[in-house]
Amino acid sequence: MAYMVDLKEAQGDDEIHEGILEAYMSEDLVRTLKRVTLSFIKCFPGEMSFIKLLLSKAASLESLKVMMFWHHIMPVSDACLLFTTYKKESSTQVKFIVEHGMDTFDIGS
């Protein structure tokens, strides 16, 4: 099953409230996710909230790959620092990879 966040919501100036995302995410379904790949990420507030929520709710998550879009609203180094914080706050032992162009970053290792 795929989750989609409305691009208009993700591009807004206001951060998407995590409660809204939680309402769309079935607790049982998210808990059983094993591998997730997110493509064309631009670091919109809604995307960042989704990644944070995913790390906190997906207890069985084994791997998370975030593939950054070539044009993004946050420097990749800043995004990786936030991702590291999100991972430290979660209890999962997920392999977390960020890809940007030809570069690959291993988050939290």
Backbone hydrogen bonds, N-H to C=O, Kabsch-Sander energy under -0.5 kcal/mol:
donor,donor_aa,acceptor,acceptor_aa,energy
10,A,6,D,-2.2
11,Q,7,L,-1.9
12,G,8,K,-0.5
12,G,9,E,-0.9
20,I,17,H,-1.3
21,L,17,H,-1.3
22,E,18,E,-2.7
23,A,19,G,-1.7
24,Y,20,I,-1.0
24,Y,21,L,-0.8
25,M,21,L,-1.0
25,M,22,E,-0.5
26,S,24,Y,-0.7
30,V,26,S,-2.7
31,R,27,E,-2.0
32,T,28,D,-0.9
32,T,29,L,-0.7
33,L,30,V,-1.4
36,V,63,S,-2.2
38,L,65,K,-3.0
39,S,37,T,-0.5
41,I,67,M,-2.1
46,G,10,A,-0.6
48,M,44,F,-2.3
49,S,45,P,-2.5
50,F,46,G,-2.1
51,I,47,E,-2.2
52,K,48,M,-2.3
53,L,49,S,-2.7
54,L,50,F,-2.8
55,L,51,I,-2.3
56,S,52,K,-1.6
57,K,53,L,-1.9
58,A,54,L,-2.4
59,A,57,K,-1.6
60,S,31,R,-1.5
61,L,58,A,-1.5
62,E,34,K,-3.3
63,S,34,K,-1.9
64,L,95,K,-2.7
65,K,36,V,-2.6
66,V,97,I,-2.8
67,M,38,L,-3.4
67,M,65,K,-0.6
68,M,66,V,-0.7
68,M,99,E,-3.0
69,F,41,I,-2.9
72,H,70,W,-0.6
73,I,42,K,-2.6
79,A,75,P,-2.3
80,C,76,V,-2.7
81,L,77,S,-1.7
82,L,78,D,-2.1
83,F,79,A,-2.8
84,T,80,C,-2.3
85,T,81,L,-1.9
86,Y,82,L,-2.8
87,K,83,F,-2.6
88,K,84,T,-2.3
89,E,85,T,-1.8
90,S,86,Y,-0.9
90,S,87,K,-0.7
95,K,62,E,-2.8
96,F,94,V,-0.8
96,F,107,I,-0.6
97,I,64,L,-2.7
97,I,95,K,-0.6
98,V,105,F,-2.6
99,E,66,V,-2.8
100,H,103,D,-2.5
103,D,100,H,-2.4
105,F,98,V,-3.1
107,I,96,F,-2.9
107,I,105,F,-0.7
109,S,106,D,-0.8
